[in-house]
Amino acid sequence: MQPAQHQMMGYDRTSTMFSPDGRLLQVEYAKKTVRQGTSALGLVCKDCVLLVVDKRILDPLLVPESIEKVFKVDDHIGATASGIVSDGRILIERAQVLAQQHKVTFDSSIDISSLVKEICNVKQSFTQYGGARPFGVSILFAGIDEDNKIKLFATEPTGIFFEFRATAIGEFEVELKDILSKEYKDEMSFDDGLKLGIRALKKVLGKDFDISRVDGVYINQKDKMFRKLNKEEIRKASGK
């Protein structure tokens, strides 16, 4: 049975109804929504983890600094979202609360994989129960764990998550992943990782590329501190 026939028969009206061939069409639509969002890359470098994102400034009168695409979850964890960013903000705010609750309760920083599982449990629940739509967002979580291991996770609208050395989400996901698969190397330095991230965005955006569209964060393995990329770092890495 073709997707159009599924739609005519109403199998796409709720996330809780399987189509005859075993698909949840509302969840598949949510994954397509992510592909319409702005691009974001994550890279594990030799001594840090890095997130590089496109802010996609569509209005020349818009203040670039007002576009929030990267978020601090805790001192040792950063995140970025692609898709319906307001969905991402709600989930990231929940992650921030979980991180603070863990710190108050156990007097230690939350493990990144535990945090990602909790957020993905929330995502999964919205594919299983009626009355609400799935979250139309993928989130990259990056940080340094208590045992000083560098971590990068990508979460999907389905509630599934994977750990990566380098990955991409958003509008040019396929093209960016292809660039990363060819050019990413283990033990890359921060400078090389940032240059690769910006070079990849420049390649997929073409003439629309502008350094004012680029934002990002990194967390060093040494001090486990969240830091935003400044304009000079971005300018230098872009070769301008």
C-alpha positions as CSV (number, residue, x, y, z in Angstrom):
1,M,0.0,0.0,0.0
2,Q,1.4,3.4,-1.0
3,P,1.8,6.3,1.5
4,A,-0.9,8.4,-0.2
5,Q,-3.4,5.6,0.3
6,H,-2.3,5.3,3.9
7,Q,-3.1,9.1,4.3
8,M,-6.5,8.7,2.6
9,M,-7.4,5.9,5.1
10,G,-6.4,8.0,8.1
11,Y,-3.3,6.1,9.2
12,D,-1.4,9.4,9.6
13,R,-4.0,11.1,11.9
14,T,-2.4,9.9,15.1
15,S,1.0,8.8,16.2
16,T,-0.4,5.7,17.9
17,M,-1.9,4.1,14.8
18,F,0.3,1.7,12.8
19,S,-0.2,1.5,9.1
20,P,-0.7,-2.0,7.5
21,D,3.0,-2.2,6.7
22,G,4.0,-1.4,10.3
23,R,4.8,2.3,10.0
24,L,3.9,5.3,12.3
25,L,3.4,8.0,9.8
26,Q,3.2,10.9,12.2
27,V,6.6,9.9,13.5
28,E,8.0,9.7,10.0
29,Y,6.6,13.2,9.4
30,A,8.4,14.4,12.5
31,K,11.7,13.1,11.1
32,K,11.0,15.0,7.9
33,T,10.5,18.1,9.9
34,V,14.0,17.8,11.3
35,R,15.4,17.8,7.7
36,Q,13.8,21.2,7.2
37,G,15.6,22.7,10.2
38,T,18.9,24.4,10.2
39,S,22.1,22.4,9.9
40,A,24.2,21.4,13.0
41,L,27.4,19.4,13.3
42,G,29.0,17.7,16.3
43,L,32.7,16.6,16.3
44,V,34.7,14.8,19.0
45,C,38.2,16.3,18.9
46,K,41.4,15.2,20.7
47,D,40.8,17.2,23.9
48,C,37.3,18.6,23.5
49,V,33.9,18.2,21.9
50,L,32.6,20.8,19.4
51,L,29.2,21.8,18.1
52,V,29.0,24.1,15.0
53,V,25.6,25.3,13.8
54,D,23.9,27.4,11.1
55,K,21.6,30.1,12.5
56,R,20.0,30.7,9.0
57,I,19.3,34.5,9.2
58,L,16.5,35.1,6.8
59,D,15.6,38.7,7.7
60,P,18.4,41.3,7.2
61,L,16.9,43.4,10.1
62,L,17.1,40.5,12.5
63,V,19.8,40.8,15.2
64,P,21.9,37.6,14.8
65,E,22.7,37.4,18.5
66,S,19.0,37.0,19.2
67,I,18.9,33.6,17.5
68,E,19.5,30.9,20.1
69,K,20.8,27.7,18.5
70,V,23.2,26.4,21.1
71,F,22.3,25.8,24.8
72,K,24.1,25.2,28.0
73,V,22.6,22.2,29.8
74,D,25.3,22.1,32.6
75,D,28.9,23.3,32.9
76,H,30.0,20.1,31.2
77,I,27.2,19.6,28.7
78,G,26.1,21.6,25.6
79,A,23.2,21.0,23.1
80,T,21.8,22.1,19.8
81,A,18.5,21.3,18.1
82,S,17.3,21.1,14.6
83,G,13.7,21.0,13.4
84,I,11.0,22.8,15.5
85,V,13.4,24.7,17.7
86,S,10.7,25.5,20.3
87,D,10.2,21.7,20.8
88,G,14.0,21.5,21.3
89,R,14.0,24.3,23.8
90,I,11.3,22.6,25.9
91,L,13.3,19.4,26.0
92,I,16.6,21.1,26.6
93,E,15.0,23.1,29.5
94,R,13.9,19.7,30.9
95,A,17.5,18.5,30.6
96,Q,18.7,21.5,32.4
97,V,16.3,20.8,35.3
98,L,17.4,17.2,35.4
99,A,21.1,18.2,35.5
100,Q,20.4,20.6,38.4
101,Q,18.3,18.1,40.3
102,H,21.0,15.5,40.0
103,K,23.6,18.0,41.3
104,V,21.5,19.0,44.3
105,T,20.6,15.4,45.2
106,F,23.9,13.6,44.6
107,D,26.4,16.5,44.8
108,S,27.9,15.4,41.5
109,S,27.4,16.2,37.8
110,I,24.9,14.1,35.8
111,D,26.2,11.4,33.5
112,I,25.5,12.5,29.9
113,S,24.2,9.1,28.7
114,S,21.8,9.0,31.6
115,L,20.5,12.5,30.7
116,V,20.1,11.6,27.1
117,K,18.2,8.5,28.0
118,E,15.8,10.5,30.1
119,I,15.1,13.0,27.3
120,C,14.7,10.2,24.8
121,N,12.2,8.5,27.2
122,V,10.1,11.7,27.0
123,K,10.4,11.7,23.2
124,Q,9.4,8.1,22.9
125,S,6.3,8.6,25.2
126,F,4.9,11.1,22.7
127,T,5.0,8.4,20.0
128,Q,3.0,5.9,22.1
129,Y,0.2,7.8,23.7
130,G,-2.7,9.7,22.0
131,G,-3.6,13.4,22.4
132,A,-0.3,14.9,21.5
133,R,2.1,14.9,18.5
134,P,5.7,13.7,18.5
135,F,8.5,16.1,19.1
136,G,9.6,17.4,15.7
137,V,13.2,17.9,16.7
138,S,16.6,16.1,16.8
139,I,19.1,17.2,19.5
140,L,22.8,16.9,19.6
141,F,24.1,16.6,23.2
142,A,27.9,17.0,23.7
143,G,30.0,17.0,26.8
144,I,32.6,15.5,29.1
145,D,31.6,12.7,31.5
146,E,32.8,12.3,35.1
147,D,35.4,9.7,34.0
148,N,36.7,12.4,31.6
149,K,35.5,10.7,28.5
150,I,34.3,12.9,25.6
151,K,30.8,12.2,24.5
152,L,28.6,13.2,21.5
153,F,25.0,11.9,21.2
154,A,22.3,12.4,18.6
155,T,18.6,11.9,19.5
156,E,15.8,11.4,17.0
157,P,12.0,12.2,17.2
158,T,11.4,8.5,17.7
159,G,13.2,8.5,21.0
160,I,16.2,6.6,19.8
161,F,19.7,7.9,20.3
162,F,23.3,7.0,19.2
163,E,26.8,8.0,20.2
164,F,29.0,9.4,17.5
165,R,32.5,10.6,16.9
166,A,31.1,13.1,14.3
167,T,27.6,13.6,13.0
168,A,25.2,16.1,11.6
169,I,21.4,16.9,11.8
170,G,19.1,19.2,9.9
171,E,18.7,20.5,6.4
172,F,21.9,19.2,4.8
173,E,22.3,16.1,7.0
174,V,23.2,13.7,4.2
175,E,25.7,16.0,2.5
176,L,27.3,17.0,5.8
177,K,27.6,13.4,6.9
178,D,29.2,12.6,3.6
179,I,31.8,15.3,4.1
180,L,32.5,14.2,7.7
181,S,32.9,10.6,6.7
182,K,35.6,11.6,4.2
183,E,37.4,14.3,6.1
184,Y,37.0,13.6,9.8
185,K,39.9,12.1,11.6
186,D,40.3,10.7,15.1
187,E,42.4,12.8,17.4
188,M,41.7,16.0,15.5
189,S,42.7,19.2,17.3
190,F,40.1,21.8,18.2
191,D,41.4,24.1,15.5
192,D,41.2,21.4,12.8
193,G,37.7,20.3,14.0
194,L,36.4,23.9,13.9
195,K,37.9,24.4,10.4
196,L,36.3,21.2,9.2
197,G,32.9,22.1,10.7
198,I,32.9,25.6,9.1
199,R,34.3,24.3,5.8
200,A,31.5,21.7,5.7
201,L,28.8,24.4,6.3
202,K,30.4,26.6,3.7
203,K,30.3,23.8,1.1
204,V,26.6,23.0,1.6
205,L,25.4,26.6,2.0
206,G,27.4,27.8,-1.0
207,K,26.8,31.5,-1.8
208,D,24.4,31.8,1.2
209,F,27.3,31.2,3.6
210,D,28.2,34.0,5.9
211,I,30.2,33.9,9.2
212,S,27.4,35.8,10.9
213,R,25.2,32.7,10.4
214,V,27.7,30.4,12.3
215,D,27.5,29.7,16.0
216,G,28.9,27.0,18.2
217,V,30.2,25.8,21.5
218,Y,32.9,23.5,22.8
219,I,33.6,21.8,26.1
220,N,37.3,21.1,27.0
221,Q,38.3,17.8,28.4
222,K,40.7,19.5,30.8
223,D,38.4,21.7,32.8
224,K,35.0,20.4,31.6
225,M,33.7,23.9,31.0
226,F,31.0,25.0,28.4
227,R,32.3,27.8,26.2
228,K,30.7,29.6,23.2
229,L,32.7,30.2,20.1
230,N,33.6,33.9,19.7
231,K,33.6,35.8,16.5
232,E,37.3,35.8,16.2
233,E,37.6,32.0,16.4
234,I,34.9,31.6,13.8
235,R,36.4,34.2,11.5
236,K,39.9,32.7,11.8
237,A,38.6,29.2,11.1
238,S,36.7,30.3,8.1
239,G,39.8,31.8,6.5
240,K,38.5,35.4,6.5
